[in-house]
Amino acid sequence: MRVLIPSALLSYTERNQVQASGRTLGELLADLDRRYPGIRFRMVDEQDRIRRHIRIFINADQVLDLARPLQASDDVVIVQALSGG
């Protein structure tokens, strides 16, 4: 499926759109990590939770659960949240 990558992670993929597969969001992120080593750690913490500054959307719906099932036709968008004051 198509995965849109935020600019902060382009050093891993060198492209803002890549292909990955998985039956769940967790599997998809593992597939991305196989293709682009180290990218998963930038999105998922040691407790297997999506990091606070990362937002992941599947077909425009924000997803917080790595067990979320995926379909081959899904669009996945990874966004790095901005913060500051």
Biopython code that builds the backbone (N, CA, C, O; Angstrom):
import numpy as np
from Bio.PDB.StructureBuilder import StructureBuilder

atoms = [
    (1, "MET", "N", (0.836, -1.177, 0.000)),
    (1, "MET", "CA", (0.000, 0.000, 0.000)),
    (1, "MET", "C", (0.879, 1.238, 0.000)),
    (1, "MET", "O", (2.072, 1.178, 0.298)),
    (2, "ARG", "N", (0.275, 2.338, -0.333)),
    (2, "ARG", "CA", (1.006, 3.599, -0.415)),
    (2, "ARG", "C", (1.139, 4.217, 0.973)),
    (2, "ARG", "O", (0.175, 4.298, 1.734)),
    (3, "VAL", "N", (2.373, 4.654, 1.283)),
    (3, "VAL", "CA", (2.656, 5.291, 2.565)),
    (3, "VAL", "C", (3.323, 6.638, 2.279)),
    (3, "VAL", "O", (4.345, 6.700, 1.596)),
    (4, "LEU", "N", (2.737, 7.710, 2.805)),
    (4, "LEU", "CA", (3.329, 9.030, 2.665)),
    (4, "LEU", "C", (4.226, 9.294, 3.865)),
    (4, "LEU", "O", (3.826, 9.091, 5.011)),
    (5, "ILE", "N", (5.437, 9.745, 3.588)),
    (5, "ILE", "CA", (6.476, 9.915, 4.600)),
    (5, "ILE", "C", (6.685, 11.404, 4.864)),
    (5, "ILE", "O", (6.770, 12.189, 3.920)),
    (6, "PRO", "N", (6.769, 11.810, 6.152)),
    (6, "PRO", "CA", (7.011, 13.233, 6.447)),
    (6, "PRO", "C", (8.465, 13.614, 6.155)),
    (6, "PRO", "O", (9.349, 12.758, 6.122)),
    (7, "SER", "N", (8.694, 14.894, 5.946)),
    (7, "SER", "CA", (10.031, 15.368, 5.593)),
    (7, "SER", "C", (11.076, 15.005, 6.648)),
    (7, "SER", "O", (12.239, 14.796, 6.305)),
    (8, "ALA", "N", (10.691, 14.927, 7.913)),
    (8, "ALA", "CA", (11.640, 14.594, 8.973)),
    (8, "ALA", "C", (12.196, 13.168, 8.839)),
    (8, "ALA", "O", (13.236, 12.858, 9.421)),
    (9, "LEU", "N", (11.522, 12.308, 8.087)),
    (9, "LEU", "CA", (11.978, 10.925, 7.925)),
    (9, "LEU", "C", (12.524, 10.634, 6.532)),
    (9, "LEU", "O", (12.820, 9.483, 6.209)),
    (10, "LEU", "N", (12.657, 11.659, 5.713)),
    (10, "LEU", "CA", (13.157, 11.454, 4.352)),
    (10, "LEU", "C", (14.596, 10.969, 4.318)),
    (10, "LEU", "O", (15.028, 10.388, 3.322)),
    (11, "SER", "N", (15.340, 11.197, 5.388)),
    (11, "SER", "CA", (16.720, 10.701, 5.418)),
    (11, "SER", "C", (16.747, 9.165, 5.381)),
    (11, "SER", "O", (17.761, 8.577, 5.004)),
    (12, "TYR", "N", (15.658, 8.523, 5.763)),
    (12, "TYR", "CA", (15.573, 7.064, 5.704)),
    (12, "TYR", "C", (15.139, 6.589, 4.320)),
    (12, "TYR", "O", (15.724, 5.654, 3.772)),
    (13, "THR", "N", (14.127, 7.222, 3.759)),
    (13, "THR", "CA", (13.516, 6.717, 2.524)),
    (13, "THR", "C", (13.976, 7.437, 1.264)),
    (13, "THR", "O", (13.928, 6.867, 0.174)),
    (14, "GLU", "N", (14.419, 8.680, 1.399)),
    (14, "GLU", "CA", (14.804, 9.544, 0.280)),
    (14, "GLU", "C", (13.649, 9.825, -0.681)),
    (14, "GLU", "O", (13.857, 10.378, -1.761)),
    (15, "ARG", "N", (12.448, 9.448, -0.291)),
    (15, "ARG", "CA", (11.234, 9.709, -1.083)),
    (15, "ARG", "C", (10.089, 9.999, -0.135)),
    (15, "ARG", "O", (10.047, 9.476, 0.978)),
    (16, "ASN", "N", (9.165, 10.829, -0.574)),
    (16, "ASN", "CA", (8.041, 11.155, 0.304)),
    (16, "ASN", "C", (6.870, 10.192, 0.156)),
    (16, "ASN", "O", (5.862, 10.323, 0.850)),
    (17, "GLN", "N", (6.999, 9.234, -0.739)),
    (17, "GLN", "CA", (5.968, 8.209, -0.916)),
    (17, "GLN", "C", (6.652, 6.884, -1.182)),
    (17, "GLN", "O", (7.497, 6.780, -2.071)),
    (18, "VAL", "N", (6.286, 5.862, -0.404)),
    (18, "VAL", "CA", (6.876, 4.537, -0.570)),
    (18, "VAL", "C", (5.769, 3.489, -0.532)),
    (18, "VAL", "O", (4.619, 3.794, -0.215)),
    (19, "GLN", "N", (6.125, 2.274, -0.855)),
    (19, "GLN", "CA", (5.199, 1.148, -0.783)),
    (19, "GLN", "C", (5.601, 0.264, 0.390)),
    (19, "GLN", "O", (6.789, 0.074, 0.648)),
    (20, "ALA", "N", (4.622, -0.274, 1.096)),
    (20, "ALA", "CA", (4.861, -1.213, 2.187)),
    (20, "ALA", "C", (3.637, -2.111, 2.303)),
    (20, "ALA", "O", (2.583, -1.827, 1.734)),
    (21, "SER", "N", (3.796, -3.199, 3.049)),
    (21, "SER", "CA", (2.667, -4.113, 3.208)),
    (21, "SER", "C", (2.586, -4.594, 4.647)),
    (21, "SER", "O", (3.549, -4.510, 5.409)),
    (22, "GLY", "N", (1.421, -5.096, 4.994)),
    (22, "GLY", "CA", (1.188, -5.642, 6.323)),
    (22, "GLY", "C", (-0.299, -5.806, 6.553)),
    (22, "GLY", "O", (-1.113, -5.071, 5.994)),
    (23, "ARG", "N", (-0.645, -6.776, 7.379)),
    (23, "ARG", "CA", (-2.058, -6.999, 7.709)),
    (23, "ARG", "C", (-2.539, -6.037, 8.781)),
    (23, "ARG", "O", (-3.738, -5.789, 8.917)),
    (24, "THR", "N", (-1.578, -5.488, 9.554)),
    (24, "THR", "CA", (-1.896, -4.515, 10.596)),
    (24, "THR", "C", (-0.940, -3.335, 10.467)),
    (24, "THR", "O", (0.053, -3.405, 9.743)),
    (25, "LEU", "N", (-1.249, -2.255, 11.174)),
    (25, "LEU", "CA", (-0.349, -1.107, 11.159)),
    (25, "LEU", "C", (1.019, -1.497, 11.704)),
    (25, "LEU", "O", (2.037, -1.062, 11.167)),
    (26, "GLY", "N", (1.064, -2.302, 12.750)),
    (26, "GLY", "CA", (2.344, -2.751, 13.295)),
    (26, "GLY", "C", (3.169, -3.519, 12.280)),
    (26, "GLY", "O", (4.380, -3.317, 12.185)),
    (27, "GLU", "N", (2.527, -4.403, 11.518)),
    (27, "GLU", "CA", (3.226, -5.152, 10.474)),
    (27, "GLU", "C", (3.718, -4.227, 9.372)),
    (27, "GLU", "O", (4.817, -4.408, 8.848)),
    (28, "LEU", "N", (2.912, -3.244, 9.023)),
    (28, "LEU", "CA", (3.319, -2.282, 8.000)),
    (28, "LEU", "C", (4.565, -1.516, 8.455)),
    (28, "LEU", "O", (5.496, -1.328, 7.671)),
    (29, "LEU", "N", (4.589, -1.073, 9.721)),
    (29, "LEU", "CA", (5.754, -0.347, 10.224)),
    (29, "LEU", "C", (6.976, -1.261, 10.289)),
    (29, "LEU", "O", (8.096, -0.805, 10.059)),
    (30, "ALA", "N", (6.779, -2.538, 10.597)),
    (30, "ALA", "CA", (7.889, -3.496, 10.583)),
    (30, "ALA", "C", (8.421, -3.685, 9.165)),
    (30, "ALA", "O", (9.630, -3.792, 8.961)),
    (31, "ASP", "N", (7.511, -3.725, 8.178)),
    (31, "ASP", "CA", (7.930, -3.840, 6.784)),
    (31, "ASP", "C", (8.720, -2.604, 6.360)),
    (31, "ASP", "O", (9.739, -2.718, 5.680)),
    (32, "LEU", "N", (8.248, -1.427, 6.761)),
    (32, "LEU", "CA", (9.012, -0.206, 6.476)),
    (32, "LEU", "C", (10.408, -0.283, 7.083)),
    (32, "LEU", "O", (11.385, 0.134, 6.460)),
    (33, "ASP", "N", (10.502, -0.822, 8.306)),
    (33, "ASP", "CA", (11.802, -0.910, 8.975)),
    (33, "ASP", "C", (12.728, -1.905, 8.273)),
    (33, "ASP", "O", (13.942, -1.701, 8.257)),
    (34, "ARG", "N", (12.188, -2.963, 7.700)),
    (34, "ARG", "CA", (13.013, -3.903, 6.921)),
    (34, "ARG", "C", (13.580, -3.211, 5.689)),
    (34, "ARG", "O", (14.737, -3.417, 5.320)),
    (35, "ARG", "N", (12.751, -2.391, 5.063)),
    (35, "ARG", "CA", (13.177, -1.690, 3.847)),
    (35, "ARG", "C", (14.059, -0.478, 4.147)),
    (35, "ARG", "O", (14.976, -0.160, 3.391)),
    (36, "TYR", "N", (13.768, 0.188, 5.258)),
    (36, "TYR", "CA", (14.456, 1.423, 5.653)),
    (36, "TYR", "C", (14.860, 1.298, 7.123)),
    (36, "TYR", "O", (14.188, 1.850, 7.995)),
    (37, "PRO", "N", (15.951, 0.577, 7.407)),
    (37, "PRO", "CA", (16.342, 0.292, 8.794)),
    (37, "PRO", "C", (16.413, 1.541, 9.679)),
    (37, "PRO", "O", (17.002, 2.560, 9.317)),
    (38, "GLY", "N", (15.786, 1.416, 10.851)),
    (38, "GLY", "CA", (15.796, 2.480, 11.838)),
    (38, "GLY", "C", (14.580, 3.386, 11.819)),
    (38, "GLY", "O", (14.362, 4.137, 12.770)),
    (39, "ILE", "N", (13.785, 3.336, 10.766)),
    (39, "ILE", "CA", (12.659, 4.268, 10.645)),
    (39, "ILE", "C", (11.573, 3.979, 11.690)),
    (39, "ILE", "O", (10.945, 4.911, 12.192)),
    (40, "ARG", "N", (11.346, 2.715, 12.021)),
    (40, "ARG", "CA", (10.282, 2.372, 12.978)),
    (40, "ARG", "C", (10.558, 2.997, 14.344)),
    (40, "ARG", "O", (9.635, 3.492, 14.992)),
    (41, "PHE", "N", (11.813, 2.981, 14.790)),
    (41, "PHE", "CA", (12.145, 3.531, 16.100)),
    (41, "PHE", "C", (11.836, 5.023, 16.177)),
    (41, "PHE", "O", (11.564, 5.538, 17.261)),
    (42, "ARG", "N", (11.874, 5.712, 15.069)),
    (42, "ARG", "CA", (11.530, 7.134, 15.057)),
    (42, "ARG", "C", (10.029, 7.354, 15.221)),
    (42, "ARG", "O", (9.602, 8.461, 15.550)),
    (43, "MET", "N", (9.215, 6.306, 14.994)),
    (43, "MET", "CA", (7.764, 6.436, 15.078)),
    (43, "MET", "C", (7.149, 5.706, 16.266)),
    (43, "MET", "O", (6.081, 6.089, 16.744)),
    (44, "VAL", "N", (7.814, 4.659, 16.744)),
    (44, "VAL", "CA", (7.266, 3.806, 17.798)),
    (44, "VAL", "C", (8.285, 3.725, 18.937)),
    (44, "VAL", "O", (9.476, 3.518, 18.705)),
    (45, "ASP", "N", (7.797, 3.893, 20.179)),
    (45, "ASP", "CA", (8.709, 3.889, 21.330)),
    (45, "ASP", "C", (8.967, 2.466, 21.842)),
    (45, "ASP", "O", (8.483, 1.491, 21.267)),
    (46, "GLU", "N", (9.732, 2.365, 22.926)),
    (46, "GLU", "CA", (10.122, 1.085, 23.498)),
    (46, "GLU", "C", (8.941, 0.308, 24.092)),
    (46, "GLU", "O", (9.046, -0.901, 24.298)),
    (47, "GLN", "N", (7.840, 0.972, 24.366)),
    (47, "GLN", "CA", (6.636, 0.310, 24.877)),
    (47, "GLN", "C", (5.670, -0.061, 23.756)),
    (47, "GLN", "O", (4.518, -0.413, 24.012)),
    (48, "ASP", "N", (6.136, 0.019, 22.531)),
    (48, "ASP", "CA", (5.337, -0.316, 21.340)),
    (48, "ASP", "C", (4.131, 0.592, 21.185)),
    (48, "ASP", "O", (3.049, 0.142, 20.806)),
    (49, "ARG", "N", (4.321, 1.877, 21.479)),
    (49, "ARG", "CA", (3.283, 2.888, 21.280)),
    (49, "ARG", "C", (3.788, 3.910, 20.271)),
    (49, "ARG", "O", (4.985, 4.186, 20.184)),
    (50, "ILE", "N", (2.858, 4.459, 19.518)),
    (50, "ILE", "CA", (3.221, 5.511, 18.576)),
    (50, "ILE", "C", (3.717, 6.713, 19.375)),
    (50, "ILE", "O", (3.078, 7.132, 20.340)),
    (51, "ARG", "N", (4.850, 7.259, 18.971)),
    (51, "ARG", "CA", (5.449, 8.388, 19.699)),
    (51, "ARG", "C", (4.512, 9.594, 19.691)),
    (51, "ARG", "O", (3.715, 9.773, 18.770)),
    (52, "ARG", "N", (4.625, 10.422, 20.742)),
    (52, "ARG", "CA", (3.739, 11.581, 20.925)),
    (52, "ARG", "C", (3.771, 12.544, 19.753)),
    (52, "ARG", "O", (2.747, 13.145, 19.426)),
    (53, "HIS", "N", (4.903, 12.703, 19.122)),
    (53, "HIS", "CA", (5.033, 13.692, 18.050)),
    (53, "HIS", "C", (4.706, 13.124, 16.668)),
    (53, "HIS", "O", (4.848, 13.823, 15.665)),
    (54, "ILE", "N", (4.271, 11.866, 16.605)),
    (54, "ILE", "CA", (3.926, 11.229, 15.336)),
    (54, "ILE", "C", (2.420, 11.004, 15.280)),
    (54, "ILE", "O", (1.809, 10.567, 16.255)),
    (55, "ARG", "N", (1.844, 11.304, 14.147)),
    (55, "ARG", "CA", (0.432, 11.009, 13.883)),
    (55, "ARG", "C", (0.384, 10.111, 12.652)),
    (55, "ARG", "O", (1.058, 10.370, 11.655)),
    (56, "ILE", "N", (-0.412, 9.063, 12.731)),
    (56, "ILE", "CA", (-0.566, 8.161, 11.595)),
    (56, "ILE", "C", (-2.040, 8.123, 11.237)),
    (56, "ILE", "O", (-2.900, 7.893, 12.088)),
    (57, "PHE", "N", (-2.314, 8.353, 9.960)),
    (57, "PHE", "CA", (-3.678, 8.368, 9.453)),
    (57, "PHE", "C", (-3.835, 7.258, 8.422)),
    (57, "PHE", "O", (-2.975, 7.059, 7.564)),
    (58, "ILE", "N", (-4.938, 6.548, 8.524)),
    (58, "ILE", "CA", (-5.296, 5.542, 7.531)),
    (58, "ILE", "C", (-6.591, 6.006, 6.906)),
    (58, "ILE", "O", (-7.621, 6.103, 7.573)),
    (59, "ASN", "N", (-6.528, 6.290, 5.623)),
    (59, "ASN", "CA", (-7.696, 6.807, 4.901)),
    (59, "ASN", "C", (-8.300, 8.004, 5.637)),
    (59, "ASN", "O", (-9.518, 8.092, 5.793)),
    (60, "ALA", "N", (-7.456, 8.911, 6.080)),
    (60, "ALA", "CA", (-7.830, 10.176, 6.731)),
    (60, "ALA", "C", (-8.300, 10.026, 8.177)),
    (60, "ALA", "O", (-8.680, 11.023, 8.790)),
    (61, "ASP", "N", (-8.289, 8.826, 8.739)),
    (61, "ASP", "CA", (-8.663, 8.624, 10.144)),
    (61, "ASP", "C", (-7.406, 8.396, 10.968)),
    (61, "ASP", "O", (-6.597, 7.531, 10.635)),
    (62, "GLN", "N", (-7.230, 9.171, 12.053)),
    (62, "GLN", "CA", (-6.057, 8.990, 12.902)),
    (62, "GLN", "C", (-6.143, 7.646, 13.619)),
    (62, "GLN", "O", (-7.199, 7.258, 14.118)),
    (63, "VAL", "N", (-5.019, 6.950, 13.660)),
    (63, "VAL", "CA", (-4.946, 5.625, 14.266)),
    (63, "VAL", "C", (-3.902, 5.650, 15.375)),
    (63, "VAL", "O", (-2.800, 6.166, 15.189)),
    (64, "LEU", "N", (-4.256, 5.087, 16.535)),
    (64, "LEU", "CA", (-3.337, 5.033, 17.672)),
    (64, "LEU", "C", (-2.921, 3.605, 18.004)),
    (64, "LEU", "O", (-1.989, 3.398, 18.781)),
    (65, "ASP", "N", (-3.589, 2.634, 17.434)),
    (65, "ASP", "CA", (-3.401, 1.225, 17.772)),
    (65, "ASP", "C", (-2.616, 0.504, 16.681)),
    (65, "ASP", "O", (-3.048, 0.463, 15.528)),
    (66, "LEU", "N", (-1.466, -0.065, 17.038)),
    (66, "LEU", "CA", (-0.653, -0.791, 16.058)),
    (66, "LEU", "C", (-1.333, -2.066, 15.578)),
    (66, "LEU", "O", (-0.937, -2.625, 14.555)),
    (67, "ALA", "N", (-2.350, -2.536, 16.297)),
    (67, "ALA", "CA", (-3.083, -3.741, 15.894)),
    (67, "ALA", "C", (-4.178, -3.439, 14.871)),
    (67, "ALA", "O", (-4.882, -4.353, 14.442)),
    (68, "ARG", "N", (-4.330, -2.196, 14.482)),
    (68, "ARG", "CA", (-5.382, -1.798, 13.524)),
    (68, "ARG", "C", (-5.203, -2.562, 12.223)),
    (68, "ARG", "O", (-4.145, -2.474, 11.599)),
    (69, "PRO", "N", (-6.226, -3.319, 11.795)),
    (69, "PRO", "CA", (-6.140, -4.062, 10.529)),
    (69, "PRO", "C", (-6.047, -3.111, 9.331)),
    (69, "PRO", "O", (-6.590, -2.007, 9.344)),
    (70, "LEU", "N", (-5.350, -3.570, 8.311)),
    (70, "LEU", "CA", (-5.193, -2.789, 7.083)),
    (70, "LEU", "C", (-5.693, -3.585, 5.888)),
    (70, "LEU", "O", (-5.710, -4.816, 5.895)),
    (71, "GLN", "N", (-6.098, -2.847, 4.866)),
    (71, "GLN", "CA", (-6.474, -3.416, 3.578)),
    (71, "GLN", "C", (-5.446, -2.959, 2.545)),
    (71, "GLN", "O", (-4.850, -1.892, 2.695)),
    (72, "ALA", "N", (-5.236, -3.747, 1.513)),
    (72, "ALA", "CA", (-4.247, -3.404, 0.489)),
    (72, "ALA", "C", (-4.541, -2.064, -0.173)),
    (72, "ALA", "O", (-3.626, -1.411, -0.676)),
    (73, "SER", "N", (-5.785, -1.651, -0.180)),
    (73, "SER", "CA", (-6.178, -0.402, -0.827)),
    (73, "SER", "C", (-6.044, 0.821, 0.078)),
    (73, "SER", "O", (-6.277, 1.943, -0.372)),
    (74, "ASP", "N", (-5.673, 0.627, 1.346)),
    (74, "ASP", "CA", (-5.574, 1.748, 2.290)),
    (74, "ASP", "C", (-4.443, 2.694, 1.926)),
    (74, "ASP", "O", (-3.415, 2.281, 1.390)),
    (75, "ASP", "N", (-4.648, 3.967, 2.224)),
    (75, "ASP", "CA", (-3.600, 4.974, 2.153)),
    (75, "ASP", "C", (-3.162, 5.288, 3.568)),
    (75, "ASP", "O", (-3.994, 5.547, 4.438)),
    (76, "VAL", "N", (-1.861, 5.266, 3.802)),
    (76, "VAL", "CA", (-1.312, 5.531, 5.116)),
    (76, "VAL", "C", (-0.491, 6.815, 5.022)),
    (76, "VAL", "O", (0.384, 6.948, 4.167)),
    (77, "VAL", "N", (-0.790, 7.755, 5.916)),
    (77, "VAL", "CA", (-0.072, 9.024, 5.945)),
    (77, "VAL", "C", (0.557, 9.171, 7.324)),
    (77, "VAL", "O", (-0.122, 9.104, 8.349)),
    (78, "ILE", "N", (1.867, 9.373, 7.323)),
    (78, "ILE", "CA", (2.595, 9.587, 8.573)),
    (78, "ILE", "C", (2.925, 11.067, 8.651)),
    (78, "ILE", "O", (3.470, 11.641, 7.709)),
    (79, "VAL", "N", (2.594, 11.676, 9.772)),
    (79, "VAL", "CA", (2.797, 13.114, 9.952)),
    (79, "VAL", "C", (3.594, 13.327, 11.234)),
    (79, "VAL", "O", (3.339, 12.692, 12.257)),
    (80, "GLN", "N", (4.548, 14.220, 11.157)),
    (80, "GLN", "CA", (5.259, 14.606, 12.374)),
    (80, "GLN", "C", (4.603, 15.864, 12.900)),
    (80, "GLN", "O", (4.559, 16.885, 12.214)),
    (81, "ALA", "N", (4.088, 15.790, 14.129)),
    (81, "ALA", "CA", (3.415, 16.930, 14.735)),
    (81, "ALA", "C", (4.421, 18.047, 15.018)),
    (81, "ALA", "O", (5.570, 17.786, 15.377)),
    (82, "LEU", "N", (3.984, 19.261, 14.854)),
    (82, "LEU", "CA", (4.814, 20.423, 15.152)),
    (82, "LEU", "C", (4.490, 20.911, 16.539)),
    (82, "LEU", "O", (3.345, 20.839, 16.984)),
    (83, "SER", "N", (5.504, 21.409, 17.222)),
    (83, "SER", "CA", (5.267, 21.976, 18.542)),
    (83, "SER", "C", (6.171, 23.186, 18.716)),
    (83, "SER", "O", (7.067, 23.438, 17.909)),
    (84, "GLY", "N", (5.931, 23.890, 19.731)),
    (84, "GLY", "CA", (6.752, 25.068, 19.994)),
    (84, "GLY", "C", (5.901, 26.153, 20.641)),
    (84, "GLY", "O", (4.718, 25.962, 20.924)),
    (85, "GLY", "N", (6.525, 27.270, 20.862)),
    (85, "GLY", "CA", (5.761, 28.296, 21.531)),
    (85, "GLY", "C", (6.009, 29.660, 20.957)),
    (85, "GLY", "O", (5.428, 30.641, 21.423)),
]
sb = StructureBuilder()
sb.init_structure("model")
sb.init_model(0)
sb.init_chain("A")
sb.init_seg("    ")
for serial, (resi, resn, name, xyz) in enumerate(atoms, 1):
    if name == "N":
        sb.init_residue(resn, " ", resi, " ")
    sb.init_atom(name, np.array(xyz, "f"), 0.0, 1.0, " ", f" {name:<3s}", serial, name[0])
structure = sb.get_structure()
